[in-house]
Amino acid sequence: MTCVDCGGTLHPLSYPPEDGWEPGDVVAYRCPDCNERFDIVLGDPDDTDDTDTY
Ligand SMILES: [Zn+2]
């Protein structure tokens, strides 16, 4: 996961649940470089589309 603003590495603000993330879960990430926060909705892992165009 890369910051679209500065290219830094995003770190999740919360730990994954015991059963792991599920599609549709919203995970908050923060960029340590520019302090920007991103709320990312996890997609269906079976969806092979490249959804990087966020
Ligand atoms: Zn950043």
mmCIF file of the protein (N, C-alpha, C, O) and its ligand, coordinates in Angstrom:
data_MODEL
# 
_entry.id   MODEL 
# 
loop_
_entity.id 
_entity.type 
_entity.pdbx_number_of_molecules 
1 polymer     1 
2 non-polymer 1 
# 
_entity_poly.entity_id                      1 
_entity_poly.type                           'polypeptide(L)' 
_entity_poly.nstd_linkage                   no 
_entity_poly.nstd_monomer                   no 
_entity_poly.pdbx_seq_one_letter_code       MTCVDCGGTLHPLSYPPEDGWEPGDVVAYRCPDCNERFDIVLGDPDDTDDTDTY 
_entity_poly.pdbx_seq_one_letter_code_can   MTCVDCGGTLHPLSYPPEDGWEPGDVVAYRCPDCNERFDIVLGDPDDTDDTDTY 
_entity_poly.pdbx_strand_id                 A 
# 
loop_
_entity_poly_seq.entity_id 
_entity_poly_seq.num 
_entity_poly_seq.mon_id 
_entity_poly_seq.hetero 
1 1  MET n 
1 2  THR n 
1 3  CYS n 
1 4  VAL n 
1 5  ASP n 
1 6  CYS n 
1 7  GLY n 
1 8  GLY n 
1 9  THR n 
1 10 LEU n 
1 11 HIS n 
1 12 PRO n 
1 13 LEU n 
1 14 SER n 
1 15 TYR n 
1 16 PRO n 
1 17 PRO n 
1 18 GLU n 
1 19 ASP n 
1 20 GLY n 
1 21 TRP n 
1 22 GLU n 
1 23 PRO n 
1 24 GLY n 
1 25 ASP n 
1 26 VAL n 
1 27 VAL n 
1 28 ALA n 
1 29 TYR n 
1 30 ARG n 
1 31 CYS n 
1 32 PRO n 
1 33 ASP n 
1 34 CYS n 
1 35 ASN n 
1 36 GLU n 
1 37 ARG n 
1 38 PHE n 
1 39 ASP n 
1 40 ILE n 
1 41 VAL n 
1 42 LEU n 
1 43 GLY n 
1 44 ASP n 
1 45 PRO n 
1 46 ASP n 
1 47 ASP n 
1 48 THR n 
1 49 ASP n 
1 50 ASP n 
1 51 THR n 
1 52 ASP n 
1 53 THR n 
1 54 TYR n 
# 
loop_
_struct_asym.id 
_struct_asym.entity_id 
A 1 
B 2 
# 
loop_
_chem_comp.id 
_chem_comp.type 
_chem_comp.mon_nstd_flag 
ALA 'L-peptide linking' y 
ARG 'L-peptide linking' y 
ASN 'L-peptide linking' y 
ASP 'L-peptide linking' y 
CYS 'L-peptide linking' y 
GLU 'L-peptide linking' y 
GLY 'peptide linking'   y 
HIS 'L-peptide linking' y 
ILE 'L-peptide linking' y 
LEU 'L-peptide linking' y 
MET 'L-peptide linking' y 
PHE 'L-peptide linking' y 
PRO 'L-peptide linking' y 
SER 'L-peptide linking' y 
THR 'L-peptide linking' y 
TRP 'L-peptide linking' y 
TYR 'L-peptide linking' y 
VAL 'L-peptide linking' y 
ZN  non-polymer         . 
# 
_pdbx_entity_nonpoly.entity_id   2 
_pdbx_entity_nonpoly.name        ? 
_pdbx_entity_nonpoly.comp_id     ZN 
# 
_pdbx_nonpoly_scheme.asym_id         B 
_pdbx_nonpoly_scheme.entity_id       2 
_pdbx_nonpoly_scheme.mon_id          ZN 
_pdbx_nonpoly_scheme.ndb_seq_num     1 
_pdbx_nonpoly_scheme.pdb_seq_num     101 
_pdbx_nonpoly_scheme.auth_seq_num    101 
_pdbx_nonpoly_scheme.pdb_mon_id      ZN 
_pdbx_nonpoly_scheme.auth_mon_id     ZN 
_pdbx_nonpoly_scheme.pdb_strand_id   A 
_pdbx_nonpoly_scheme.pdb_ins_code    . 
# 
loop_
_atom_site.group_PDB 
_atom_site.id 
_atom_site.type_symbol 
_atom_site.label_atom_id 
_atom_site.label_alt_id 
_atom_site.label_comp_id 
_atom_site.label_asym_id 
_atom_site.label_entity_id 
_atom_site.label_seq_id 
_atom_site.pdbx_PDB_ins_code 
_atom_site.Cartn_x 
_atom_site.Cartn_y 
_atom_site.Cartn_z 
_atom_site.occupancy 
_atom_site.B_iso_or_equiv 
_atom_site.pdbx_formal_charge 
_atom_site.auth_seq_id 
_atom_site.auth_comp_id 
_atom_site.auth_asym_id 
_atom_site.auth_atom_id 
_atom_site.pdbx_PDB_model_num 
ATOM   1   N  N  . MET A 1 1  ? 0.852   -1.198  0.000   1.00 0.00 ? 1   MET A N  1 
ATOM   2   C  CA . MET A 1 1  ? 0.000   0.000   0.000   1.00 0.00 ? 1   MET A CA 1 
ATOM   3   C  C  . MET A 1 1  ? 0.880   1.237   0.000   1.00 0.00 ? 1   MET A C  1 
ATOM   4   O  O  . MET A 1 1  ? 1.711   1.415   0.890   1.00 0.00 ? 1   MET A O  1 
ATOM   5   N  N  . THR A 1 2  ? 0.699   2.078   -0.983  1.00 0.00 ? 2   THR A N  1 
ATOM   6   C  CA . THR A 1 2  ? 1.586   3.219   -1.143  1.00 0.00 ? 2   THR A CA 1 
ATOM   7   C  C  . THR A 1 2  ? 0.789   4.514   -1.098  1.00 0.00 ? 2   THR A C  1 
ATOM   8   O  O  . THR A 1 2  ? -0.313  4.599   -1.641  1.00 0.00 ? 2   THR A O  1 
ATOM   9   N  N  . CYS A 1 3  ? 1.355   5.512   -0.448  1.00 0.00 ? 3   CYS A N  1 
ATOM   10  C  CA . CYS A 1 3  ? 0.720   6.818   -0.369  1.00 0.00 ? 3   CYS A CA 1 
ATOM   11  C  C  . CYS A 1 3  ? 0.701   7.459   -1.750  1.00 0.00 ? 3   CYS A C  1 
ATOM   12  O  O  . CYS A 1 3  ? 1.717   7.517   -2.443  1.00 0.00 ? 3   CYS A O  1 
ATOM   13  N  N  . VAL A 1 4  ? -0.485  7.941   -2.133  1.00 0.00 ? 4   VAL A N  1 
ATOM   14  C  CA . VAL A 1 4  ? -0.600  8.547   -3.459  1.00 0.00 ? 4   VAL A CA 1 
ATOM   15  C  C  . VAL A 1 4  ? -0.012  9.949   -3.455  1.00 0.00 ? 4   VAL A C  1 
ATOM   16  O  O  . VAL A 1 4  ? 0.260   10.510  -4.516  1.00 0.00 ? 4   VAL A O  1 
ATOM   17  N  N  . ASP A 1 5  ? 0.186   10.515  -2.281  1.00 0.00 ? 5   ASP A N  1 
ATOM   18  C  CA . ASP A 1 5  ? 0.691   11.876  -2.192  1.00 0.00 ? 5   ASP A CA 1 
ATOM   19  C  C  . ASP A 1 5  ? 2.202   11.938  -2.261  1.00 0.00 ? 5   ASP A C  1 
ATOM   20  O  O  . ASP A 1 5  ? 2.763   12.728  -3.021  1.00 0.00 ? 5   ASP A O  1 
ATOM   21  N  N  . CYS A 1 6  ? 2.867   11.102  -1.465  1.00 0.00 ? 6   CYS A N  1 
ATOM   22  C  CA . CYS A 1 6  ? 4.315   11.210  -1.376  1.00 0.00 ? 6   CYS A CA 1 
ATOM   23  C  C  . CYS A 1 6  ? 5.021   9.904   -1.708  1.00 0.00 ? 6   CYS A C  1 
ATOM   24  O  O  . CYS A 1 6  ? 6.250   9.871   -1.764  1.00 0.00 ? 6   CYS A O  1 
ATOM   25  N  N  . GLY A 1 7  ? 4.280   8.836   -1.928  1.00 0.00 ? 7   GLY A N  1 
ATOM   26  C  CA . GLY A 1 7  ? 4.902   7.571   -2.283  1.00 0.00 ? 7   GLY A CA 1 
ATOM   27  C  C  . GLY A 1 7  ? 5.411   6.795   -1.088  1.00 0.00 ? 7   GLY A C  1 
ATOM   28  O  O  . GLY A 1 7  ? 6.083   5.776   -1.249  1.00 0.00 ? 7   GLY A O  1 
ATOM   29  N  N  . GLY A 1 8  ? 5.095   7.271   0.126   1.00 0.00 ? 8   GLY A N  1 
ATOM   30  C  CA . GLY A 1 8  ? 5.516   6.558   1.324   1.00 0.00 ? 8   GLY A CA 1 
ATOM   31  C  C  . GLY A 1 8  ? 4.708   5.287   1.527   1.00 0.00 ? 8   GLY A C  1 
ATOM   32  O  O  . GLY A 1 8  ? 3.713   5.042   0.845   1.00 0.00 ? 8   GLY A O  1 
ATOM   33  N  N  . THR A 1 9  ? 5.155   4.496   2.469   1.00 0.00 ? 9   THR A N  1 
ATOM   34  C  CA . THR A 1 9  ? 4.479   3.239   2.749   1.00 0.00 ? 9   THR A CA 1 
ATOM   35  C  C  . THR A 1 9  ? 3.399   3.447   3.801   1.00 0.00 ? 9   THR A C  1 
ATOM   36  O  O  . THR A 1 9  ? 3.681   3.933   4.897   1.00 0.00 ? 9   THR A O  1 
ATOM   37  N  N  . LEU A 1 10 ? 2.174   3.084   3.475   1.00 0.00 ? 10  LEU A N  1 
ATOM   38  C  CA . LEU A 1 10 ? 1.068   3.256   4.407   1.00 0.00 ? 10  LEU A CA 1 
ATOM   39  C  C  . LEU A 1 10 ? 1.075   2.139   5.435   1.00 0.00 ? 10  LEU A C  1 
ATOM   40  O  O  . LEU A 1 10 ? 1.373   0.983   5.133   1.00 0.00 ? 10  LEU A O  1 
ATOM   41  N  N  . HIS A 1 11 ? 0.734   2.523   6.671   1.00 0.00 ? 11  HIS A N  1 
ATOM   42  C  CA . HIS A 1 11 ? 0.637   1.536   7.738   1.00 0.00 ? 11  HIS A CA 1 
ATOM   43  C  C  . HIS A 1 11 ? -0.782  1.536   8.271   1.00 0.00 ? 11  HIS A C  1 
ATOM   44  O  O  . HIS A 1 11 ? -1.359  2.601   8.491   1.00 0.00 ? 11  HIS A O  1 
ATOM   45  N  N  . PRO A 1 12 ? -1.360  0.347   8.485   1.00 0.00 ? 12  PRO A N  1 
ATOM   46  C  CA . PRO A 1 12 ? -2.731  0.289   8.999   1.00 0.00 ? 12  PRO A CA 1 
ATOM   47  C  C  . PRO A 1 12 ? -2.802  0.812   10.423  1.00 0.00 ? 12  PRO A C  1 
ATOM   48  O  O  . PRO A 1 12 ? -1.904  0.581   11.232  1.00 0.00 ? 12  PRO A O  1 
ATOM   49  N  N  . LEU A 1 13 ? -3.888  1.524   10.716  1.00 0.00 ? 13  LEU A N  1 
ATOM   50  C  CA . LEU A 1 13 ? -4.078  2.077   12.054  1.00 0.00 ? 13  LEU A CA 1 
ATOM   51  C  C  . LEU A 1 13 ? -4.687  1.051   12.994  1.00 0.00 ? 13  LEU A C  1 
ATOM   52  O  O  . LEU A 1 13 ? -4.656  1.233   14.211  1.00 0.00 ? 13  LEU A O  1 
ATOM   53  N  N  . SER A 1 14 ? -5.237  -0.017  12.451  1.00 0.00 ? 14  SER A N  1 
ATOM   54  C  CA . SER A 1 14 ? -5.863  -1.017  13.301  1.00 0.00 ? 14  SER A CA 1 
ATOM   55  C  C  . SER A 1 14 ? -5.334  -2.389  12.928  1.00 0.00 ? 14  SER A C  1 
ATOM   56  O  O  . SER A 1 14 ? -4.876  -2.622  11.810  1.00 0.00 ? 14  SER A O  1 
ATOM   57  N  N  . TYR A 1 15 ? -5.411  -3.290  13.897  1.00 0.00 ? 15  TYR A N  1 
ATOM   58  C  CA . TYR A 1 15 ? -4.938  -4.639  13.642  1.00 0.00 ? 15  TYR A CA 1 
ATOM   59  C  C  . TYR A 1 15 ? -6.032  -5.445  12.960  1.00 0.00 ? 15  TYR A C  1 
ATOM   60  O  O  . TYR A 1 15 ? -7.220  -5.201  13.172  1.00 0.00 ? 15  TYR A O  1 
ATOM   61  N  N  . PRO A 1 16 ? -5.625  -6.405  12.142  1.00 0.00 ? 16  PRO A N  1 
ATOM   62  C  CA . PRO A 1 16 ? -6.638  -7.243  11.507  1.00 0.00 ? 16  PRO A CA 1 
ATOM   63  C  C  . PRO A 1 16 ? -7.395  -8.064  12.548  1.00 0.00 ? 16  PRO A C  1 
ATOM   64  O  O  . PRO A 1 16 ? -6.817  -8.467  13.557  1.00 0.00 ? 16  PRO A O  1 
ATOM   65  N  N  . PRO A 1 17 ? -8.668  -8.312  12.312  1.00 0.00 ? 17  PRO A N  1 
ATOM   66  C  CA . PRO A 1 17 ? -9.434  -9.166  13.228  1.00 0.00 ? 17  PRO A CA 1 
ATOM   67  C  C  . PRO A 1 17 ? -8.895  -10.589 13.211  1.00 0.00 ? 17  PRO A C  1 
ATOM   68  O  O  . PRO A 1 17 ? -8.118  -10.964 12.333  1.00 0.00 ? 17  PRO A O  1 
ATOM   69  N  N  . GLU A 1 18 ? -9.320  -11.369 14.191  1.00 0.00 ? 18  GLU A N  1 
ATOM   70  C  CA . GLU A 1 18 ? -8.809  -12.742 14.313  1.00 0.00 ? 18  GLU A CA 1 
ATOM   71  C  C  . GLU A 1 18 ? -8.992  -13.527 13.035  1.00 0.00 ? 18  GLU A C  1 
ATOM   72  O  O  . GLU A 1 18 ? -8.118  -14.294 12.631  1.00 0.00 ? 18  GLU A O  1 
ATOM   73  N  N  . ASP A 1 19 ? -10.130 -13.332 12.405  1.00 0.00 ? 19  ASP A N  1 
ATOM   74  C  CA . ASP A 1 19 ? -10.423 -14.073 11.184  1.00 0.00 ? 19  ASP A CA 1 
ATOM   75  C  C  . ASP A 1 19 ? -9.859  -13.395 9.955   1.00 0.00 ? 19  ASP A C  1 
ATOM   76  O  O  . ASP A 1 19 ? -10.044 -13.869 8.834   1.00 0.00 ? 19  ASP A O  1 
ATOM   77  N  N  . GLY A 1 20 ? -9.166  -12.277 10.168  1.00 0.00 ? 20  GLY A N  1 
ATOM   78  C  CA . GLY A 1 20 ? -8.595  -11.572 9.032   1.00 0.00 ? 20  GLY A CA 1 
ATOM   79  C  C  . GLY A 1 20 ? -9.594  -10.609 8.426   1.00 0.00 ? 20  GLY A C  1 
ATOM   80  O  O  . GLY A 1 20 ? -10.783 -10.628 8.745   1.00 0.00 ? 20  GLY A O  1 
ATOM   81  N  N  . TRP A 1 21 ? -9.085  -9.773  7.550   1.00 0.00 ? 21  TRP A N  1 
ATOM   82  C  CA . TRP A 1 21 ? -9.958  -8.804  6.888   1.00 0.00 ? 21  TRP A CA 1 
ATOM   83  C  C  . TRP A 1 21 ? -10.910 -9.509  5.953   1.00 0.00 ? 21  TRP A C  1 
ATOM   84  O  O  . TRP A 1 21 ? -10.612 -10.576 5.415   1.00 0.00 ? 21  TRP A O  1 
ATOM   85  N  N  . GLU A 1 22 ? -12.055 -8.895  5.772   1.00 0.00 ? 22  GLU A N  1 
ATOM   86  C  CA . GLU A 1 22 ? -13.012 -9.417  4.811   1.00 0.00 ? 22  GLU A CA 1 
ATOM   87  C  C  . GLU A 1 22 ? -13.326 -8.334  3.790   1.00 0.00 ? 22  GLU A C  1 
ATOM   88  O  O  . GLU A 1 22 ? -13.230 -7.144  4.086   1.00 0.00 ? 22  GLU A O  1 
ATOM   89  N  N  . PRO A 1 23 ? -13.705 -8.756  2.582   1.00 0.00 ? 23  PRO A N  1 
ATOM   90  C  CA . PRO A 1 23 ? -14.072 -7.774  1.567   1.00 0.00 ? 23  PRO A CA 1 
ATOM   91  C  C  . PRO A 1 23 ? -15.175 -6.854  2.083   1.00 0.00 ? 23  PRO A C  1 
ATOM   92  O  O  . PRO A 1 23 ? -16.149 -7.311  2.681   1.00 0.00 ? 23  PRO A O  1 
ATOM   93  N  N  . GLY A 1 24 ? -15.016 -5.582  1.850   1.00 0.00 ? 24  GLY A N  1 
ATOM   94  C  CA . GLY A 1 24 ? -15.994 -4.614  2.314   1.00 0.00 ? 24  GLY A CA 1 
ATOM   95  C  C  . GLY A 1 24 ? -15.589 -3.954  3.611   1.00 0.00 ? 24  GLY A C  1 
ATOM   96  O  O  . GLY A 1 24 ? -16.135 -2.915  3.983   1.00 0.00 ? 24  GLY A O  1 
ATOM   97  N  N  . ASP A 1 25 ? -14.621 -4.561  4.313   1.00 0.00 ? 25  ASP A N  1 
ATOM   98  C  CA . ASP A 1 25 ? -14.132 -3.927  5.529   1.00 0.00 ? 25  ASP A CA 1 
ATOM   99  C  C  . ASP A 1 25 ? -13.406 -2.632  5.186   1.00 0.00 ? 25  ASP A C  1 
ATOM   100 O  O  . ASP A 1 25 ? -12.728 -2.532  4.164   1.00 0.00 ? 25  ASP A O  1 
ATOM   101 N  N  . VAL A 1 26 ? -13.562 -1.651  6.057   1.00 0.00 ? 26  VAL A N  1 
ATOM   102 C  CA . VAL A 1 26 ? -12.865 -0.386  5.869   1.00 0.00 ? 26  VAL A CA 1 
ATOM   103 C  C  . VAL A 1 26 ? -11.662 -0.355  6.803   1.00 0.00 ? 26  VAL A C  1 
ATOM   104 O  O  . VAL A 1 26 ? -11.795 -0.463  8.022   1.00 0.00 ? 26  VAL A O  1 
ATOM   105 N  N  . VAL A 1 27 ? -10.505 -0.206  6.210   1.00 0.00 ? 27  VAL A N  1 
ATOM   106 C  CA . VAL A 1 27 ? -9.277  -0.174  6.986   1.00 0.00 ? 27  VAL A CA 1 
ATOM   107 C  C  . VAL A 1 27 ? -8.648  1.202   6.852   1.00 0.00 ? 27  VAL A C  1 
ATOM   108 O  O  . VAL A 1 27 ? -8.444  1.706   5.747   1.00 0.00 ? 27  VAL A O  1 
ATOM   109 N  N  . ALA A 1 28 ? -8.342  1.802   8.001   1.00 0.00 ? 28  ALA A N  1 
ATOM   110 C  CA . ALA A 1 28 ? -7.718  3.117   7.987   1.00 0.00 ? 28  ALA A CA 1 
ATOM   111 C  C  . ALA A 1 28 ? -6.204  2.953   7.946   1.00 0.00 ? 28  ALA A C  1 
ATOM   112 O  O  . ALA A 1 28 ? -5.618  2.207   8.731   1.00 0.00 ? 28  ALA A O  1 
ATOM   113 N  N  . TYR A 1 29 ? -5.598  3.658   7.025   1.00 0.00 ? 29  TYR A N  1 
ATOM   114 C  CA . TYR A 1 29 ? -4.145  3.641   6.912   1.00 0.00 ? 29  TYR A CA 1 
ATOM   115 C  C  . TYR A 1 29 ? -3.627  5.052   7.135   1.00 0.00 ? 29  TYR A C  1 
ATOM   116 O  O  . TYR A 1 29 ? -4.316  6.036   6.865   1.00 0.00 ? 29  TYR A O  1 
ATOM   117 N  N  . ARG A 1 30 ? -2.396  5.132   7.635   1.00 0.00 ? 30  ARG A N  1 
ATOM   118 C  CA . ARG A 1 30 ? -1.769  6.443   7.746   1.00 0.00 ? 30  ARG A CA 1 
ATOM   119 C  C  . ARG A 1 30 ? -0.383  6.404   7.138   1.00 0.00 ? 30  ARG A C  1 
ATOM   120 O  O  . ARG A 1 30 ? 0.368   5.438   7.271   1.00 0.00 ? 30  ARG A O  1 
ATOM   121 N  N  . CYS A 1 31 ? -0.078  7.506   6.462   1.00 0.00 ? 31  CYS A N  1 
ATOM   122 C  CA . CYS A 1 31 ? 1.250   7.632   5.883   1.00 0.00 ? 31  CYS A CA 1 
ATOM   123 C  C  . CYS A 1 31 ? 2.163   8.310   6.903   1.00 0.00 ? 31  CYS A C  1 
ATOM   124 O  O  . CYS A 1 31 ? 1.874   9.428   7.329   1.00 0.00 ? 31  CYS A O  1 
ATOM   125 N  N  . PRO A 1 32 ? 3.247   7.667   7.300   1.00 0.00 ? 32  PRO A N  1 
ATOM   126 C  CA . PRO A 1 32 ? 4.142   8.264   8.293   1.00 0.00 ? 32  PRO A CA 1 
ATOM   127 C  C  . PRO A 1 32 ? 4.930   9.440   7.740   1.00 0.00 ? 32  PRO A C  1 
ATOM   128 O  O  . PRO A 1 32 ? 5.475   10.237  8.503   1.00 0.00 ? 32  PRO A O  1 
ATOM   129 N  N  . ASP A 1 33 ? 4.995   9.554   6.429   1.00 0.00 ? 33  ASP A N  1 
ATOM   130 C  CA . ASP A 1 33 ? 5.820   10.606  5.834   1.00 0.00 ? 33  ASP A CA 1 
ATOM   131 C  C  . ASP A 1 33 ? 5.079   11.944  5.768   1.00 0.00 ? 33  ASP A C  1 
ATOM   132 O  O  . ASP A 1 33 ? 5.627   12.980  6.147   1.00 0.00 ? 33  ASP A O  1 
ATOM   133 N  N  . CYS A 1 34 ? 3.826   11.920  5.283   1.00 0.00 ? 34  CYS A N  1 
ATOM   134 C  CA . CYS A 1 34 ? 3.092   13.165  5.148   1.00 0.00 ? 34  CYS A CA 1 
ATOM   135 C  C  . CYS A 1 34 ? 1.904   13.215  6.098   1.00 0.00 ? 34  CYS A C  1 
ATOM   136 O  O  . CYS A 1 34 ? 1.165   14.199  6.120   1.00 0.00 ? 34  CYS A O  1 
ATOM   137 N  N  . ASN A 1 35 ? 1.718   12.148  6.889   1.00 0.00 ? 35  ASN A N  1 
ATOM   138 C  CA . ASN A 1 35 ? 0.684   12.115  7.924   1.00 0.00 ? 35  ASN A CA 1 
ATOM   139 C  C  . ASN A 1 35 ? -0.721  12.119  7.343   1.00 0.00 ? 35  ASN A C  1 
ATOM   140 O  O  . ASN A 1 35 ? -1.687  12.437  8.036   1.00 0.00 ? 35  ASN A O  1 
ATOM   141 N  N  . GLU A 1 36 ? -0.827  11.772  6.097   1.00 0.00 ? 36  GLU A N  1 
ATOM   142 C  CA . GLU A 1 36 ? -2.135  11.701  5.460   1.00 0.00 ? 36  GLU A CA 1 
ATOM   143 C  C  . GLU A 1 36 ? -2.824  10.408  5.866   1.00 0.00 ? 36  GLU A C  1 
ATOM   144 O  O  . GLU A 1 36 ? -2.182  9.368   6.010   1.00 0.00 ? 36  GLU A O  1 
ATOM   145 N  N  . ARG A 1 37 ? -4.150  10.483  6.051   1.00 0.00 ? 37  ARG A N  1 
ATOM   146 C  CA . ARG A 1 37 ? -4.908  9.297   6.404   1.00 0.00 ? 37  ARG A CA 1 
ATOM   147 C  C  . ARG A 1 37 ? -5.750  8.843   5.220   1.00 0.00 ? 37  ARG A C  1 
ATOM   148 O  O  . ARG A 1 37 ? -6.325  9.653   4.492   1.00 0.00 ? 37  ARG A O  1 
ATOM   149 N  N  . PHE A 1 38 ? -5.807  7.527   5.048   1.00 0.00 ? 38  PHE A N  1 
ATOM   150 C  CA . PHE A 1 38 ? -6.594  6.951   3.970   1.00 0.00 ? 38  PHE A CA 1 
ATOM   151 C  C  . PHE A 1 38 ? -7.519  5.884   4.531   1.00 0.00 ? 38  PHE A C  1 
ATOM   152 O  O  . PHE A 1 38 ? -7.079  4.991   5.255   1.00 0.00 ? 38  PHE A O  1 
ATOM   153 N  N  . ASP A 1 39 ? -8.795  5.978   4.199   1.00 0.00 ? 39  ASP A N  1 
ATOM   154 C  CA . ASP A 1 39 ? -9.742  4.924   4.550   1.00 0.00 ? 39  ASP A CA 1 
ATOM   155 C  C  . ASP A 1 39 ? -9.968  4.075   3.311   1.00 0.00 ? 39  ASP A C  1 
ATOM   156 O  O  . ASP A 1 39 ? -10.519 4.540   2.313   1.00 0.00 ? 39  ASP A O  1 
ATOM   157 N  N  . ILE A 1 40 ? -9.545  2.855   3.389   1.00 0.00 ? 40  ILE A N  1 
ATOM   158 C  CA . ILE A 1 40 ? -9.553  1.999   2.215   1.00 0.00 ? 40  ILE A CA 1 
ATOM   159 C  C  . ILE A 1 40 ? -10.544 0.874   2.422   1.00 0.00 ? 40  ILE A C  1 
ATOM   160 O  O  . ILE A 1 40 ? -10.479 0.143   3.410   1.00 0.00 ? 40  ILE A O  1 
ATOM   161 N  N  . VAL A 1 41 ? -11.469 0.742   1.473   1.00 0.00 ? 41  VAL A N  1 
ATOM   162 C  CA . VAL A 1 41 ? -12.433 -0.353  1.513   1.00 0.00 ? 41  VAL A CA 1 
ATOM   163 C  C  . VAL A 1 41 ? -11.813 -1.540  0.790   1.00 0.00 ? 41  VAL A C  1 
ATOM   164 O  O  . VAL A 1 41 ? -11.430 -1.457  -0.376  1.00 0.00 ? 41  VAL A O  1 
ATOM   165 N  N  . LEU A 1 42 ? -11.728 -2.645  1.519   1.00 0.00 ? 42  LEU A N  1 
ATOM   166 C  CA . LEU A 1 42 ? -11.116 -3.819  0.929   1.00 0.00 ? 42  LEU A CA 1 
ATOM   167 C  C  . LEU A 1 42 ? -12.027 -4.398  -0.141  1.00 0.00 ? 42  LEU A C  1 
ATOM   168 O  O  . LEU A 1 42 ? -13.245 -4.472  0.019   1.00 0.00 ? 42  LEU A O  1 
ATOM   169 N  N  . GLY A 1 43 ? -11.406 -4.801  -1.221  1.00 0.00 ? 43  GLY A N  1 
ATOM   170 C  CA . GLY A 1 43 ? -12.167 -5.352  -2.330  1.00 0.00 ? 43  GLY A CA 1 
ATOM   171 C  C  . GLY A 1 43 ? -12.270 -6.859  -2.234  1.00 0.00 ? 43  GLY A C  1 
ATOM   172 O  O  . GLY A 1 43 ? -11.659 -7.494  -1.375  1.00 0.00 ? 43  GLY A O  1 
ATOM   173 N  N  . ASP A 1 44 ? -13.051 -7.408  -3.127  1.00 0.00 ? 44  ASP A N  1 
ATOM   174 C  CA . ASP A 1 44 ? -13.191 -8.852  -3.194  1.00 0.00 ? 44  ASP A CA 1 
ATOM   175 C  C  . ASP A 1 44 ? -11.887 -9.452  -3.722  1.00 0.00 ? 44  ASP A C  1 
ATOM   176 O  O  . ASP A 1 44 ? -11.438 -9.083  -4.807  1.00 0.00 ? 44  ASP A O  1 
ATOM   177 N  N  . PRO A 1 45 ? -11.275 -10.366 -2.975  1.00 0.00 ? 45  PRO A N  1 
ATOM   178 C  CA . PRO A 1 45 ? -10.004 -10.935 -3.434  1.00 0.00 ? 45  PRO A CA 1 
ATOM   179 C  C  . PRO A 1 45 ? -10.149 -11.730 -4.714  1.00 0.00 ? 45  PRO A C  1 
ATOM   180 O  O  . PRO A 1 45 ? -9.171  -11.954 -5.427  1.00 0.00 ? 45  PRO A O  1 
ATOM   181 N  N  . ASP A 1 46 ? -11.362 -12.154 -5.007  1.00 0.00 ? 46  ASP A N  1 
ATOM   182 C  CA . ASP A 1 46 ? -11.570 -12.879 -6.256  1.00 0.00 ? 46  ASP A CA 1 
ATOM   183 C  C  . ASP A 1 46 ? -11.645 -11.940 -7.448  1.00 0.00 ? 46  ASP A C  1 
ATOM   184 O  O  . ASP A 1 46 ? -11.563 -12.367 -8.600  1.00 0.00 ? 46  ASP A O  1 
ATOM   185 N  N  . ASP A 1 47 ? -11.801 -10.666 -7.160  1.00 0.00 ? 47  ASP A N  1 
ATOM   186 C  CA . ASP A 1 47 ? -11.870 -9.678  -8.229  1.00 0.00 ? 47  ASP A CA 1 
ATOM   187 C  C  . ASP A 1 47 ? -10.459 -9.412  -8.723  1.00 0.00 ? 47  ASP A C  1 
ATOM   188 O  O  . ASP A 1 47 ? -9.639  -8.839  -8.006  1.00 0.00 ? 47  ASP A O  1 
ATOM   189 N  N  . THR A 1 48 ? -10.185 -9.825  -9.932  1.00 0.00 ? 48  THR A N  1 
ATOM   190 C  CA . THR A 1 48 ? -8.827  -9.719  -10.455 1.00 0.00 ? 48  THR A CA 1 
ATOM   191 C  C  . THR A 1 48 ? -8.586  -8.364  -11.116 1.00 0.00 ? 48  THR A C  1 
ATOM   192 O  O  . THR A 1 48 ? -7.485  -8.093  -11.595 1.00 0.00 ? 48  THR A O  1 
ATOM   193 N  N  . ASP A 1 49 ? -9.610  -7.517  -11.142 1.00 0.00 ? 49  ASP A N  1 
ATOM   194 C  CA . ASP A 1 49 ? -9.398  -6.196  -11.716 1.00 0.00 ? 49  ASP A CA 1 
ATOM   195 C  C  . ASP A 1 49 ? -8.358  -5.431  -10.915 1.00 0.00 ? 49  ASP A C  1 
ATOM   196 O  O  . ASP A 1 49 ? -8.302  -5.542  -9.691  1.00 0.00 ? 49  ASP A O  1 
ATOM   197 N  N  . ASP A 1 50 ? -7.552  -4.670  -11.596 1.00 0.00 ? 50  ASP A N  1 
ATOM   198 C  CA . ASP A 1 50 ? -6.579  -3.841  -10.903 1.00 0.00 ? 50  ASP A CA 1 
ATOM   199 C  C  . ASP A 1 50 ? -7.271  -2.561  -10.446 1.00 0.00 ? 50  ASP A C  1 
ATOM   200 O  O  . ASP A 1 50 ? -7.545  -1.663  -11.243 1.00 0.00 ? 50  ASP A O  1 
ATOM   201 N  N  . THR A 1 51 ? -7.544  -2.501  -9.157  1.00 0.00 ? 51  THR A N  1 
ATOM   202 C  CA . THR A 1 51 ? -8.306  -1.360  -8.636  1.00 0.00 ? 51  THR A CA 1 
ATOM   203 C  C  . THR A 1 51 ? -7.370  -0.344  -7.986  1.00 0.00 ? 51  THR A C  1 
ATOM   204 O  O  . THR A 1 51 ? -7.762  0.364   -7.059  1.00 0.00 ? 51  THR A O  1 
ATOM   205 N  N  . ASP A 1 52 ? -6.150  -0.278  -8.470  1.00 0.00 ? 52  ASP A N  1 
ATOM   206 C  CA . ASP A 1 52 ? -5.199  0.656   -7.905  1.00 0.00 ? 52  ASP A CA 1 
ATOM   207 C  C  . ASP A 1 52 ? -5.526  2.107   -8.272  1.00 0.00 ? 52  ASP A C  1 
ATOM   208 O  O  . ASP A 1 52 ? -4.973  3.043   -7.694  1.00 0.00 ? 52  ASP A O  1 
ATOM   209 N  N  . THR A 1 53 ? -6.418  2.277   -9.223  1.00 0.00 ? 53  THR A N  1 
ATOM   210 C  CA . THR A 1 53 ? -6.796  3.633   -9.607  1.00 0.00 ? 53  THR A CA 1 
ATOM   211 C  C  . THR A 1 53 ? -7.771  4.171   -8.588  1.00 0.00 ? 53  THR A C  1 
ATOM   212 O  O  . THR A 1 53 ? -8.957  4.350   -8.864  1.00 0.00 ? 53  THR A O  1 
ATOM   213 N  N  . TYR A 1 54 ? -7.252  4.422   -7.414  1.00 0.00 ? 54  TYR A N  1 
ATOM   214 C  CA . TYR A 1 54 ? -8.110  4.816   -6.306  1.00 0.00 ? 54  TYR A CA 1 
ATOM   215 C  C  . TYR A 1 54 ? -8.429  6.287   -6.395  1.00 0.00 ? 54  TYR A C  1 
ATOM   216 O  O  . TYR A 1 54 ? -9.146  6.816   -5.545  1.00 0.00 ? 54  TYR A O  1 
HETATM 217 ZN ZN . ZN  B 2 .  ? 2.377   10.315  2.239   1.00 0.00 2 101 ZN  A ZN 1 
# 
